[in-house]
Amino acid sequence: MAGNIPAELRYTAEHEWVAVTDDGRVRFGITDHAQDALGDIVYVTLPALGATVTAGEPCGEVESTKSVSDLYAPLSGTVVARNDAVETSPETINSDPYGQGWLVELDADPESVGALLDAVGYEAVISA
């Protein structure tokens, strides 16, 4: 595997990772590959609690010392939790993108997560 691509997660071609939490919510963030490509993350904009997001549509931004990138919703749903800590400490995304650097939790159909890329599929996307 190229880089850090946990096998238990699902992925989008836009470099978001997705996990189903123990309570059936869908949690997502940006991948290790994405944070590495962006460089030092200095600012994050997350969707508001209660906002409805649409799969494949921008729902926030991640700004680094190099560029500003859209954050895309991996699935359609309602925002039920935000990791406000990354707005005050955005560097957490660089140091722990799959843990403390998570971004948003959605009330979305957890079954739809299976339609996203698995680790092998995501590795193929970033290796292309």
Backbone hydrogen bonds in HBPLUS format (Angstrom, degrees):
<---DONOR---> <-ACCEPTOR-->    atom                        ^
c    i                          cat <-CA-CA->   ^        H-A-AA   ^      H-
h    n   atom  resd res      DA  || num        DHA   H-A  angle D-A-AA Bond
n    s   type  num  typ     dist DA aas  dist angle  dist       angle   num
A0009-LEU N   A0006-PRO O   3.32 MM   3  5.86 166.3  2.34 115.1 119.2     1
A0010-ARG N   A0018-VAL O   3.01 MM   8  5.06 165.7  2.03 148.0 152.2     2
A0018-VAL N   A0010-ARG O   2.75 MM   8  5.06 146.1  1.86 146.8 146.6     3
A0011-TYR N   A0117-LEU O   2.82 MM 106  4.88 150.1  1.91 137.5 145.3     4
A0117-LEU N   A0011-TYR O   2.94 MM 106  4.88 137.6  2.12 161.8 151.8     5
A0012-THR N   A0016-GLU O   2.94 MM   4  5.33 139.4  2.10 150.2 156.7     6
A0015-HIS N   A0012-THR O   3.09 MM   3  5.45 152.7  2.17 115.0 115.8     7
A0031-THR N   A0015-HIS O   2.96 MM  16  5.55 159.7  2.00 145.1 145.2     8
A0017-TRP N   A0029-GLY O   2.86 MM  12  5.52 153.6  1.93 138.0 146.8     9
A0029-GLY N   A0017-TRP O   3.26 MM  12  5.52 147.3  2.37 136.9 144.0    10
A0019-ALA N   A0027-ARG O   2.89 MM   8  5.29 156.1  1.95 155.2 160.9    11
A0027-ARG N   A0019-ALA O   2.79 MM   8  5.29 158.8  1.84 164.7 167.9    12
A0021-THR N   A0025-ARG O   2.80 MM   4  5.28 159.2  1.84 148.5 155.3    13
A0024-GLY N   A0021-THR O   2.97 MM   3  5.27 161.4  2.01 117.5 118.3    14
A0026-VAL N   A0106-LEU O   2.99 MM  80  5.04 171.8  2.00 148.3 151.0    15
A0106-LEU N   A0026-VAL O   2.69 MM  80  5.04 157.9  1.73 142.2 149.5    16
A0028-PHE N   A0104-VAL O   2.84 MM  76  5.59 155.6  1.90 162.9 170.3    17
A0103-LEU N   A0028-PHE O   2.91 MM  75  5.94 159.4  1.95 141.4 147.5    18
A0104-VAL N   A0028-PHE O   3.18 MM  76  5.59 160.9  2.22 148.3 154.1    19
A0035-GLN N   A0031-THR O   2.98 MM   4  6.35 165.5  2.00 157.3 160.0    20
A0036-ASP N   A0032-ASP O   2.96 MM   4  6.05 153.7  2.03 146.8 154.4    21
A0037-ALA N   A0033-HIS O   2.94 MM   4  6.16 156.6  2.00 147.7 154.0    22
A0038-LEU N   A0034-ALA O   2.91 MM   4  6.12 152.1  1.99 149.3 157.2    23
A0039-GLY N   A0035-GLN O   3.04 MM   4  6.10 147.4  2.15 140.8 148.5    24
A0065-THR N   A0040-ASP O   2.98 MM  25  5.78 138.5  2.15 147.7 159.8    25
A0042-VAL N   A0063-GLU O   2.82 MM  21  5.87 154.8  1.88 144.1 152.8    26
A0043-TYR N   A0063-GLU O   3.23 MM  20  5.00 151.0  2.32 142.9 138.6    27
A0063-GLU N   A0043-TYR O   2.78 MM  20  5.00 176.4  1.78 159.6 158.7    28
A0045-THR N   A0061-GLU O   2.83 MM  16  4.99 164.5  1.85 148.6 150.3    29
A0061-GLU N   A0045-THR O   2.98 MM  16  4.99 145.2  2.11 126.0 136.5    30
A0051-ALA N   A0048-ALA O   3.04 MM   3  5.40 159.7  2.08 130.7 132.6    31
A0050-GLY N   A0079-VAL O   2.81 MM  29  5.05 166.6  1.83 143.0 145.4    32
A0079-VAL N   A0051-ALA O   2.84 MM  28  5.40 163.8  1.86 159.3 164.6    33
A0053-VAL N   A0077-GLY O   2.82 MM  24  5.53 164.8  1.84 165.3 170.4    34
A0077-GLY N   A0053-VAL O   3.04 MM  24  5.53 154.4  2.10 141.0 145.6    35
A0057-GLU N   A0054-THR O   2.93 MM   3  5.51 159.3  1.97 146.0 146.8    36
A0056-GLY N   A0073-ALA O   2.74 MM  17  5.45 164.5  1.76 165.4 160.0    37
A0073-ALA N   A0057-GLU O   3.00 MM  16  5.78 166.5  2.01 154.2 153.8    38
A0059-CYS N   A0071-LEU O   2.68 MM  12  5.72 162.0  1.71 172.9 173.0    39
A0071-LEU N   A0060-GLY O   2.78 MM  11  4.83 161.3  1.81 128.6 125.3    40
A0062-VAL N   A0069-SER O   2.81 MM   7  5.28 161.2  1.84 158.8 165.0    41
A0069-SER N   A0062-VAL O   2.83 MM   7  5.28 169.2  1.84 150.8 154.3    42
A0064-SER N   A0067-SER O   2.75 MM   3  5.34 174.0  1.75 168.9 171.1    43
A0078-THR N   A0107-ASP O   3.29 MM  29  5.15 157.4  2.35 124.2 127.2    44
A0107-ASP N   A0078-THR O   2.75 MM  29  5.15 155.4  1.81 147.7 156.0    45
A0080-VAL N   A0105-GLU O   2.91 MM  25  5.72 161.3  1.95 143.6 149.7    46
A0081-ALA N   A0105-GLU O   3.36 MM  24  4.89 146.7  2.48 134.4 128.2    47
A0105-GLU N   A0081-ALA O   2.85 MM  24  4.89 161.2  1.88 142.3 139.9    48
A0083-ASN N   A0103-LEU O   2.92 MM  20  5.13 156.5  1.98 150.2 145.8    49
A0086-VAL N   A0083-ASN O   3.06 MM   3  5.99 153.8  2.13 125.6 130.1    50
A0087-GLU N   A0084-ASP O   2.98 MM   3  5.37 144.4  2.11 107.9 118.6    51
A0089-SER N   A0085-ALA O   2.81 MM   4  5.89 143.2  1.94 145.5 157.6    52
A0092-THR N   A0089-SER O   3.02 MM   3  5.94 170.2  2.03 128.7 132.0    53
A0093-ILE N   A0090-PRO O   3.05 MM   3  5.86 154.0  2.12 121.6 126.4    54
A0094-ASN N   A0091-GLU O   3.00 MM   3  5.22 125.3  2.31 101.2 114.7    55
A0095-SER N   A0091-GLU O   3.16 MM   4  6.57 155.3  2.22 150.1 156.7    56
A0096-ASP N   A0092-THR O   2.82 MM   4  5.76 152.6  1.90 153.1 158.9    57
A0099-GLY N   A0096-ASP O   3.17 MM   3  5.34 153.7  2.24 108.2 116.1    58
A0101-GLY N   A0096-ASP O   2.83 MM   5  5.29 140.5  1.98 165.3 154.8    59
A0102-TRP N   A0099-GLY O   3.16 MM   3  5.89 148.4  2.26 127.8 126.3    60
A0112-SER N   A0109-ASP O   2.97 MM   3  5.57 145.1  2.09 115.9 124.8    61
A0113-VAL N   A0110-PRO O   3.23 MM   3  5.52 156.3  2.29 105.3 112.3    62
A0114-GLY N   A0111-GLU O   3.32 MM   3  6.00 149.3  2.42 114.6 119.8    63
A0115-ALA N   A0112-SER O   3.15 MM   3  5.59 156.4  2.21 109.5 116.3    64
A0116-LEU N   A0113-VAL O   2.98 MM   3  5.59 163.9  2.00 120.0 125.3    65
A0122-TYR N   A0118-ASP O   2.87 MM   4  6.15 157.7  1.92 158.9 165.9    66
A0123-GLU N   A0119-ALA O   2.92 MM   4  6.08 157.1  1.98 145.1 151.5    67
A0124-ALA N   A0120-VAL O   3.09 MM   4  6.34 150.4  2.18 142.9 150.3    68
A0125-VAL N   A0121-GLY O   3.17 MM   4  6.52 145.0  2.29 139.2 148.2    69
A0125-VAL N   A0122-TYR O   3.01 MM   3  4.99 118.3  2.40  95.0 110.6    70
A0126-ILE N   A0122-TYR O   3.05 MM   4  6.42 160.4  2.08 158.2 161.7    71
A0127-SER N   A0123-GLU O   2.93 MM   4  5.95 129.4  2.19 141.4 154.9    72
